[in-house]
Structures are given as C-alpha cells and as structure tokens.
Amino acid sequence: MNEFLKYLGVLLILIGVGVLGWYSYQNPTENAMLIVAGLLLVGGLALHIILNRILD
C-alpha cells in the first residue's frame, strides 16, 4: 500500500497531462478543463512531495 501511495501524486500528474492533451485536440470553448488540469498538476506535485516526506 505504501508503494501505491508514493506514486499517487505522479498518477495525478499524468491524469492532468491527459486532460491537457484531450483539451488540445478538442475545439476549446471554455477554460474549465484547463482549470481542472492545472489543479491536478499542482495537486499531484504537492501530494507527491508531501507523501514522500511522510512515508520515508
């Protein structure tokens, strides 16, 4: 379980990159997907740093 928690932040970052990729291939008419992708990227980075400090 600890190994999964160590990579949870990286998984969120990859999901954020996927959302950005999906946004770029669509006809963007609103910025909601950009906000979600940004929150996933920043949240994933913060979660990765915090969890790796706690679990190590």
N, C-alpha and C positions, 0 to 999 in steps of 0.2 A: 504494500500500500504506500509506503514512503517513496518508492521509486516512481510510482504514478504521480504522487503529489509534487515531486521535484520537477516533473515535466509538464505540469498543468499550465503553467504560465506560458511555456513555449507553444503548447497546443492552442491557447487563446490567441497568441500572436499569429499563428498560422491560419486560424479561422478569420482573423481580421484581414490578413493578406488576401484570403479567398474572397471576402466580401468586397475588398477594393478591386480585385480582378473582375468580379461579377459586375460591379458598378461601371467599370471602364468599358465593358462590352455591351452595355445597355445604352439606351438613349436617356442620359441623366436629365431629369426634370426637377428633381428636388435633392436636398442635401441630407436627408435622413440617413441614407446608407453611409455617407461619409462620416457622419457623427457616430454611428454605431461602430464603424471600422476603427475610427480614432479611439473610441473608448475601449474597444477590445485590444488594440495595440498597446495603449498606455497602461490599461489594467493588467494585461498579460505580463508586461515588463515589470511592473511593480510587484505583482504576485510572484513572479519568478525570483526576484531579488529577495523578497521577504521570506518566502518559504525556504529558499536555500540557506538563508542565515539561521532560520529556526531549526531546520532538520539536520544541519551539520554540526 
